[in-house]
Amino acid sequence: MSSAAATAVLRLIGAAAIVAALGVQAWADLTYGTFTWAELPGYFTPLAAVCAVAALTASALSGESEPRWVALLRVNAATYGIITGVVYWSLLSGVATPVFPWANLILHGGSGAILLLDLVLVGHASKLPVRTWWSVLAVPALWLGYLIARSQIDGWVPYPFLDPERGLVTVATTVAGIAGVGMIVAAALHGFLAAQRSLRASVTNREG
């Protein structure tokens, strides 16, 4: 098996593991928790997991001819996975009682680690323009827009740090802080990929 084929297989295995964790976690939340099907779209963790599966699957299918949009999706999905893990373990883990710890671990850190490892080991050959970096905020912005619209209907929010009772300024500051960290993480990943490309090009030129 070639290295490209092996990479594709590992990516699909990672995607399958995330899908399994997502399914098990959703079943547990709906069976043992107080969640409803209508509430699941309001949580960012499942959304981040779906993005991770999409990124791993798309990169596995595209192989070495990976287009720019797939590379961007990989960086953005890795950012969502990292931020999800950081936010969960710093703000939410104390009030969570997962039925299946392994599924919870994959969704809140494992998926981000898989995507980060994929970026570190595989990288991407094409340069991603700085003007595309902002796209990492697109999915969170749509998610927040949905939550704001929904909160006007039934007042429900998925996370304590989004509770309007904390005050608009406090909530806005928290969201802005998370978005800022997300941009920093995305920029760091882009910077790493650029340095990685330069190093590989330098080695190739030296060998040539």
N, C-alpha and C positions, 0 to 999 in steps of 0.2 A: 504494500500500500504506500502510495506517495505521501509526502508530508502534507500536501494540499488536501488530499483525501482524508488523511488522519485528522487534520484540523477541522474539516467539515463535520466529520463524525463526532468529534468531541464537542463541537458547538451544538449539534443536534441533541446530544446527550444532556448538555447543560440546559437547553431549552426544555427538554422533556422533564427534567428534574424540577424546573420552575413551574411547569404546567401541573405536575403532580402535586407539588406543594400548594399551589393556588387552589386546586380542586379540593384537596383535603382540608385546607384552612377554611375555605368557603363553606364546605359541608359542616365542619365543626362549629363555625360561627352561627350558621343557620339552625343547627340542631341543638346545640348546648348553650348558645349565647342568646342575646336579645336582638340580634340582627334580623333584618328582613331583606328580601330581594331588592326592594326599593331603596334600601340604604347602601347596599354594596357599591353602587357607582360613586358614592360620595367619598369613599376612602381612597387616598392616593396610593397606598401600597399595592392594591390590585392593578391599578393603572400603570404603576412603575413595573410591575411584573409582566404585564402584557407588552409593554415597550421592550423589556429585556428579551422576551420570547421572540418578538418581531425582529429585533436586532440580530440575535443569534441565528435565527432561521434564515433571514435575508443574507447575512454574511456567509453562511454555510452554502447556500444555493448559488451565490454569485462567485465564490471561489477567489482565485487570484485576480480576476477581472472586476473586482469590487468597485462599483460606481461611487461617486462622491457622496450621494445621498445616503448610501448604506453606511459609509464611514462616519458621516455626521450622526446618523441614528445610533451607531455604536457608542459614540462619545456621549450623546445626550442620555441614552439609556443607562450608561454607566454612572453618569452624574445623578440621575434619579435614584438608582440603586444605592449609591453611597449616601446621598442625603436622607433617603428613607431610613437607612440603618442608623445614621447619626441621630436623627430626630427621634426615632423610636427608642433607642437605648438611653438617650439623655432626657427625654420628656415623657415617654409613655410606658416604658417597661415596668415601672413601679405599680401601675394600675392594671396591667394586663396579666391574664392567667391563661396562657395558651393550652389547649387540650393536647395538641401534638407539637411539642417543642421543636422537633426537627423541621416541620413545615414552617413554623414561625421563624426559625433561624434562617432558612433559605430565603424567605420573603423579606426579612429585615436584616439584610447584610450579606447573605450568601449569593444572591443574584448579582449584587454590586461587585462582590469579590470575583465572581466568574467573569463578568464583563471587563473588570479592571485587569485581570490576569490575561484575558484575551487581547486586550490592547497592548499590554506590556510585551507579551511574547510574540504577537503577530504584527501589531502596528498597522500602518496604512501607507501606501506608496505615494499617494497624491496629496498635495497641499490643500488644506481647507482654509479658504479666505476668512479673515477676521470678521467680515461682514456677515458671515453665516453663523458666528458663535452665538448670537442672540437667540437663535432658534431653540436653544435649550429652555427658554422661558415660555415657549408656545404652549406646550402641553399643560404646565402648571397654570398658565393664564386661563386657558379654556376650563380647566378644573375649578379654579376659583370663581370664574364667571358663573358656572353651573351652580356652585354652592351659594353664591350671593343671591342668584335668582330663586333658588329653592328656599333659602332662609326667609325670603319674603312671603312664601306660601305657607310653610308649616313651622318655620322657626328652628328647624333641625340643623345642627352642624356636627360633623363627625369627630372632631378633636377638641379637647378642652382649650387649647391655645387659640381656637377660632371662635370661642364663645363670645357673642356680642356683649354679654354682661361684664366682661373684663374691660370694656371700653373700646371705642373705635380706635383711639390713638394707640393703645396697647396692642390690639390685634394687628393693626396696620404695621406697627413697628416690628412685631414678631414675623409677619409675613415678609416684610421688606428684608429683614435680617436673613431669613431662610433663602430668599431669592438671591441676595447678595452672596451668600456662601455658595449657592448653586453656581453662580457665574464664576466665582473664584475657582471652584472645583473644575468646571468645564474649561476655563482658561488654562488651568494647570495641566489638564489632560491634553489639550491642543498643543501646549508648549512642549510637553513630553514627546508627543508624536513628531513634532517638528525637529526636535533635537535627535530623536531616534532616526529620522530620515536622513538628516545631515551626517550622522555618524556612519550609517550604512553606506551612504554615497561616498564618503571619504574612504572607507575601507575598500569599497569596490574600485575606486580610482587608484588606490595604492596598489591593489593586487593586479590591476590592469596595466 
